[in-house]
Amino acid sequence: MGRDAGLEELLREELRERPGLSEKAMFGGWAFLLNGHLLCGARDDGMLIRLGKGNDTWALELPDIKPMLSGSREIQGWVRAGPGAYGNDMLRKRLLLAALDFVEGLPPK
């Protein structure tokens, strides 16, 4: 996996004014954390979004959104959105708002 600078910038623009946001290299790409919790990420194979276990069903029904994989194992509560999904401004915002909703409910690390 590699990084996708364009996707990183899209996510940075969406999240830039969020208190508690940090960034670092992870998952073979670039990760965004909120209050120490993983929120989302950008890789050359798509945008990773943390929706929380049981909160991802709606997203997986949409085109160009798949479960996030670690090797061959599905990571519950995470999805990978391809360019057809994250390139849609409204869908990208909807995914990010759902991720923020979940992660903001977690206790700070």
Residue pairs with C-beta under 8 A, 6 or more apart in sequence:
1 27
1 28
1 29
1 43
1 44
1 45
2 28
2 29
2 43
2 44
3 29
3 30
3 42
3 43
3 44
4 29
4 42
4 43
4 44
7 42
7 43
7 46
7 47
7 86
8 30
8 42
10 42
10 86
10 92
11 32
11 40
11 42
11 47
11 96
12 23
12 32
14 92
14 93
14 96
15 21
15 32
15 39
15 96
18 34
18 100
20 34
20 35
20 36
20 108
21 32
21 33
21 34
21 39
22 32
22 33
22 36
23 30
23 31
23 32
23 33
24 30
24 31
24 33
25 31
26 38
26 41
27 41
27 43
27 48
28 43
29 41
29 42
29 43
29 44
29 48
30 41
30 42
30 43
31 38
31 39
31 40
31 41
31 48
32 38
32 39
32 40
32 41
33 39
34 100
34 103
34 104
35 103
35 104
35 106
35 108
35 109
36 108
36 109
37 50
37 103
37 106
37 109
38 50
38 103
39 50
39 99
39 100
39 103
40 47
40 48
40 49
40 50
40 95
40 96
40 99
41 47
41 48
42 48
45 80
45 82
46 80
46 81
46 82
46 83
46 85
46 86
47 80
47 81
47 85
47 86
47 92
47 95
48 68
48 78
48 79
48 80
48 81
49 59
49 78
49 79
49 80
49 81
49 95
49 96
49 98
49 99
50 77
50 78
50 99
50 102
50 103
51 59
51 77
51 78
51 79
51 95
51 98
51 99
51 102
52 77
52 102
53 76
53 77
54 77
55 77
55 98
55 102
56 67
56 76
56 77
56 78
56 79
59 65
59 79
59 81
59 95
59 98
60 66
60 67
60 79
62 85
62 91
63 84
63 85
64 81
64 82
64 83
64 84
64 85
65 79
65 80
65 81
65 82
65 85
66 79
66 80
66 82
67 74
67 75
67 78
67 79
67 80
68 74
68 75
68 78
68 79
68 80
69 75
69 80
77 102
79 95
81 91
81 92
81 95
85 91
85 92
85 95
86 92
86 95
